[in-house]
Amino acid sequence: QHKRATVGLDILAAIGSDIALMQLNGIAQKLKFKALQERAKEKIANIAESRELTVAELEDRLAPDLGLDDNGSLLLDFGPRQFTVSFDETLKPFVRDASGSRLKDLPKPNKSDDESQANNAVNRYKLLKKDARTVAAQQVARLESAMCLRRRWSPENFQLFLVEHPLVRHLTRRLIWGVYSAENQLLACFRVAEDNSYSTADDDLFTLPEGDISIGIPHVLEISPTDAAAFGQLFADYELLPPFRQLDRNSYALTEAERNASELTRWAGRKCPSGRVMGLANKGWMRGEPQDGGWIGWMIKPLGRWSLIMEIDEGFAVGMSPAELSAEQLLSKLWLWEGKAESYGWGSNSTQEAQFSVLDAITASELINDIEALFE
């Protein structure tokens, strides 16, 4: 089975189409089998390198357009009746009739419709819903990750890959964006309107400033209370729901004692559902190196030069089904390691502890947010 899966990864990489690469990238992020996951990641990294891109830049280019038109919509033609497809904050498609009213679902063809056109439209919508399900979570997750990791885009790439992209634009319009200086300071916030123009919290036209700037998704800890309140009201007025929590995101801070320590003890001895611990893999965490019998006893959050090590008891084995897991995991130790996540294992310079003061406020807040969510 492992060999077949490896061949499958090779085939996806060889096909090289954007959808095949996107599937490969999805595997690289989520696969339970660490060896296969690493192989998929390696392939994606190699493809990115061959195109002289970072993995994140490759992901921009891999976002599929699902056959949507330049306005990010799709016309479903029944002959005498037409319907237009749009997307909600989770990239789930929905239809509007000719008057612009949102419908519960695509209506069934009737006798007055052109049978052939209507059947084609129904099949096209079915396929679109299936394709959207495949890509939606991955697109939302990569933008949330871009916020947490403070990723930046040039104004040109922002326009090309986020504002004008037929599918991604539906997420772009539901977020607050920031203009950053060369020193990575937030200069101003704006939103992207329906016509792809930029606007302020007062809904006035916003023009990007001249000079060496970049665009990013500001974290709530960076946004001024005035801007947060104004944009919150604007989004409420337009009935815009964000794809993930931005303005109302939980934010946390380390205590002075925690900043000067290398271990976090605020969750010591607490238990949480096993499924949630495994689910951290969807938030950028990595599963630890399998030990004897394929047993995994820790999760790792990569933090650039550092890694957060979460030791768990009793852990889980590679390929375990949810039914085989113990219901809960005990968080036995949480500490900061000075080293890249990929190189951590039992006995691997495990004395290289780092103090939490090396982390900036946003990184620390997101780290606590991930762990707090285990107990919600």
C-alpha positions in Angstrom: 0.0 0.0 0.0 2.9 2.3 0.9 4.5 1.6 -2.5 1.3 2.3 -4.4 0.8 5.6 -2.5 4.4 6.6 -3.3 3.8 5.9 -7.0 0.6 7.9 -6.8 2.6 10.9 -5.5 5.1 10.5 -8.3 2.3 10.4 -10.9 0.7 13.6 -9.4 4.0 15.3 -9.6 4.6 14.1 -13.2 1.1 15.2 -14.3 2.1 18.6 -13.2 -1.2 20.3 -13.9 -2.3 22.9 -11.4 -5.1 20.6 -10.0 -2.7 17.6 -9.7 -0.2 19.8 -7.9 -2.9 21.2 -5.7 -3.9 17.6 -4.7 -0.3 16.8 -4.1 0.0 19.9 -1.9 -3.1 18.9 0.1 -1.5 15.5 0.7 1.8 17.2 1.8 -0.1 19.1 4.4 -2.5 16.5 5.8 -1.3 13.0 5.3 -1.2 10.9 8.4 1.8 8.8 7.3 4.8 11.0 8.0 7.1 9.4 5.4 4.6 9.9 2.7 3.8 13.4 3.9 7.5 14.3 3.9 7.8 12.9 0.3 4.9 14.9 -0.9 6.3 18.0 0.8 9.7 17.4 -0.8 8.1 17.1 -4.3 6.1 20.3 -3.8 9.3 22.1 -2.6 11.3 20.7 -5.6 8.6 21.9 -8.0 8.5 25.4 -6.3 12.3 25.6 -6.5 12.3 24.6 -10.2 10.0 27.5 -10.8 12.1 29.8 -8.6 9.2 30.2 -6.1 8.6 29.6 -2.4 6.1 27.0 -1.5 3.6 29.7 -0.5 4.1 31.5 -3.9 3.5 28.2 -5.7 0.3 27.8 -3.7 -0.9 31.2 -5.0 -0.4 29.9 -8.5 -2.1 26.6 -7.8 -5.4 28.0 -6.6 -7.9 26.6 -9.2 -10.4 28.9 -11.0 -12.9 26.0 -11.3 -13.9 27.3 -14.8 -15.4 30.5 -13.4 -15.6 33.7 -15.5 -13.6 36.9 -15.1 -16.1 38.1 -12.6 -15.7 35.0 -10.4 -19.2 33.7 -11.3 -20.7 31.1 -13.6 -23.8 31.3 -15.8 -26.0 28.2 -15.7 -28.2 28.4 -18.8 -31.5 26.5 -18.9 -32.5 28.2 -22.2 -35.4 30.5 -21.2 -34.1 30.7 -17.6 -30.6 31.6 -16.4 -29.0 31.3 -13.0 -25.7 32.7 -11.7 -23.4 30.9 -9.3 -21.6 32.8 -6.5 -19.8 31.7 -3.3 -20.2 32.2 0.4 -17.5 32.7 3.0 -16.6 29.0 3.1 -16.4 28.9 -0.8 -19.6 26.9 -0.9 -21.4 27.7 -4.2 -25.0 29.0 -4.3 -27.2 30.3 -7.1 -29.2 33.5 -7.8 -32.0 33.8 -10.3 -32.2 36.5 -13.0 -33.6 39.0 -10.5 -30.5 38.5 -8.2 -32.4 36.7 -5.5 -30.5 34.0 -3.7 -32.1 30.5 -4.1 -31.9 27.5 -1.7 -30.6 25.3 -4.6 -30.5 25.2 -8.3 -34.2 24.6 -9.4 -35.1 21.4 -11.2 -35.5 21.8 -15.0 -39.2 22.1 -16.1 -41.0 21.6 -19.4 -40.4 25.1 -20.7 -36.6 24.7 -20.3 -34.3 23.5 -23.1 -33.8 19.9 -22.0 -30.2 19.6 -23.3 -29.0 22.9 -22.0 -30.7 22.4 -18.6 -29.2 19.0 -18.1 -25.8 20.3 -19.0 -26.2 23.1 -16.5 -27.3 20.8 -13.8 -24.3 18.5 -14.3 -22.0 21.4 -14.5 -23.3 22.7 -11.1 -22.9 19.2 -9.5 -19.3 19.1 -10.7 -18.6 22.6 -9.4 -20.0 21.8 -6.0 -17.8 18.7 -5.8 -14.7 20.6 -7.0 -15.4 23.4 -4.6 -15.6 20.9 -1.7 -12.2 19.6 -2.6 -10.5 23.0 -2.6 -12.4 25.2 -0.2 -10.9 24.2 3.1 -7.3 24.4 1.7 -7.8 27.9 0.3 -9.3 29.2 3.6 -6.6 27.6 5.6 -3.7 29.0 3.5 -5.1 32.6 4.0 -5.5 32.1 7.7 -2.0 30.7 7.8 -0.8 33.8 5.8 -2.2 36.0 8.6 -0.7 34.0 11.4 2.7 33.8 9.7 2.6 37.4 8.6 3.1 36.6 4.9 3.3 39.5 2.5 2.5 40.0 -1.2 3.8 42.7 -3.6 0.9 45.0 -4.8 1.1 43.3 -8.2 0.9 39.8 -6.9 -1.9 40.8 -4.5 -3.9 42.1 -7.4 -3.2 39.1 -9.6 -3.5 36.2 -7.2 -6.0 37.5 -4.6 -8.1 40.3 -6.0 -8.6 39.2 -9.6 -8.5 35.4 -9.1 -12.0 34.0 -10.1 -12.3 31.8 -6.9 -10.0 33.3 -4.3 -11.6 36.8 -4.8 -14.6 35.5 -2.9 -12.4 35.2 0.2 -10.3 38.3 -0.4 -13.4 40.5 -0.3 -14.4 39.2 3.1 -11.1 40.1 4.8 -9.4 43.3 6.0 -6.1 43.9 4.3 -3.1 45.9 5.4 -0.4 48.0 3.7 3.0 47.4 5.3 6.2 49.4 5.1 9.6 48.0 4.2 10.1 47.6 8.0 6.9 45.5 8.2 4.9 48.2 10.0 1.2 48.3 9.4 0.5 51.7 7.7 -3.2 51.4 6.8 -6.1 49.0 6.5 -8.5 48.6 3.6 -11.0 46.2 2.1 -11.6 45.0 -1.5 -15.0 46.0 -2.8 -17.3 44.1 -5.2 -15.8 46.0 -8.2 -12.2 45.1 -7.1 -11.5 48.7 -6.0 -10.0 49.3 -2.6 -11.9 51.1 0.1 -11.4 52.5 3.7 -13.4 51.7 6.8 -15.5 54.8 5.9 -16.2 53.2 2.5 -14.2 55.9 0.7 -11.9 55.0 -2.2 -8.5 53.9 -1.0 -5.3 54.2 -3.1 -2.2 52.2 -2.2 0.6 54.6 -1.1 3.7 55.0 -3.3 7.1 53.5 -2.3 8.4 50.2 -1.0 5.2 48.6 0.4 3.7 45.1 0.6 0.2 43.8 1.4 -0.8 41.3 4.1 -3.7 40.2 6.3 -3.4 42.1 9.6 -3.8 40.2 12.8 -6.2 41.6 15.4 -3.3 42.6 17.7 -2.0 45.0 15.0 -5.3 46.6 14.1 -6.2 49.8 16.0 -9.5 49.6 18.1 -10.9 52.4 15.9 -10.2 50.6 12.7 -11.5 47.3 14.1 -14.8 48.9 15.2 -15.2 50.8 11.9 -14.5 47.8 9.7 -16.6 45.5 11.9 -19.6 47.9 11.3 -18.9 48.1 7.6 -18.8 44.3 7.2 -22.0 44.0 9.3 -23.7 46.6 7.0 -22.7 44.7 3.9 -23.5 41.3 5.6 -20.0 40.1 4.9 -19.0 37.1 6.9 -15.2 36.4 7.1 -13.8 33.0 6.1 -12.1 32.7 9.5 -12.0 34.8 12.7 -10.0 38.0 12.0 -11.5 40.9 14.0 -13.1 38.8 16.7 -10.1 36.5 17.0 -9.2 35.3 20.5 -5.9 37.0 21.5 -3.7 36.0 24.4 -0.5 37.1 26.0 2.3 35.3 27.9 2.8 36.4 31.5 6.1 37.8 32.5 7.0 34.6 34.2 6.2 32.6 31.1 8.2 34.9 28.8 11.3 34.1 31.0 10.7 30.4 31.0 11.2 27.6 28.4 8.2 25.6 29.5 4.5 26.5 29.6 2.7 25.0 32.6 -0.7 26.7 32.4 -2.2 23.5 30.9 -0.3 21.1 33.1 -2.2 17.9 33.8 -5.2 18.8 31.6 -6.7 16.4 29.2 -8.4 17.1 25.9 -10.0 15.0 23.2 -7.6 13.0 21.1 -9.2 14.0 17.8 -8.5 17.6 18.5 -4.8 16.9 19.1 -4.6 15.1 15.8 -6.5 18.0 14.2 -3.7 20.3 15.0 -2.1 19.0 11.8 -4.6 21.3 10.0 -3.2 24.3 11.8 0.3 23.9 10.7 1.5 21.5 13.5 3.5 18.4 12.6 3.2 15.0 14.1 6.3 13.8 16.0 8.7 11.2 14.7 7.2 7.7 15.1 9.0 5.6 17.7 8.9 1.9 18.4 5.8 0.3 16.9 5.0 3.5 15.0 4.1 5.3 18.3 3.9 9.1 18.3 4.3 10.8 21.6 4.5 14.5 20.7 3.2 17.2 18.3 5.4 20.1 17.0 4.5 23.6 16.0 7.2 25.0 13.7 8.1 28.6 14.6 10.9 29.5 12.3 14.2 29.0 14.2 12.2 27.5 17.1 9.7 24.8 17.7 7.0 24.3 20.3 7.1 20.7 21.5 3.9 19.3 23.0 4.5 16.0 24.7 1.3 13.9 25.0 0.3 10.9 27.0 -0.6 8.3 25.8 0.0 9.4 22.2 -1.2 7.5 19.1 0.2 5.2 16.4 0.6 5.9 12.7 -2.5 5.0 10.8 -4.7 4.6 13.8 -8.4 5.0 13.2 -10.3 7.4 15.5 -12.1 4.3 17.0 -8.7 2.9 18.2 -7.5 6.1 19.9 -7.8 6.6 23.6 -10.6 9.2 24.1 -8.3 11.8 25.6 -4.7 12.9 25.6 -2.9 14.3 28.6 -0.7 17.4 27.9 2.3 16.2 29.8 4.8 18.9 28.8 4.9 22.0 26.6 8.3 23.6 25.9 10.2 25.6 23.4 13.1 24.0 21.5 15.8 26.0 19.7 15.8 24.2 16.3 13.8 23.6 13.2 10.8 21.3 13.7 11.9 18.8 11.0 15.0 17.9 12.9 13.5 17.3 16.3 13.5 13.7 17.7 14.2 11.9 20.9 17.7 12.7 22.0 18.2 15.2 19.2 19.9 18.0 21.1 16.9 18.0 23.4 18.7 20.2 25.9 18.5 23.2 23.5 15.7 24.9 25.3 14.7 28.5 24.4 12.9 31.1 26.5 9.4 32.1 25.2 10.6 35.8 25.2 12.1 35.1 21.7 8.6 34.9 20.3 6.8 38.0 19.2 3.3 38.8 20.5 1.3 37.5 17.5 3.2 34.2 17.4 2.7 33.7 21.1 -1.0 34.6 20.9 -1.6 32.2 18.0 0.2 29.4 19.9 -2.0 29.9 23.0 -5.0 30.1 20.7 -4.2 26.7 19.1 -3.9 25.0 22.5 -6.9 26.8 24.2 -9.0 25.5 21.2 -8.2 21.9 22.3 -10.4 22.4 25.4 -13.3 24.3 23.9 
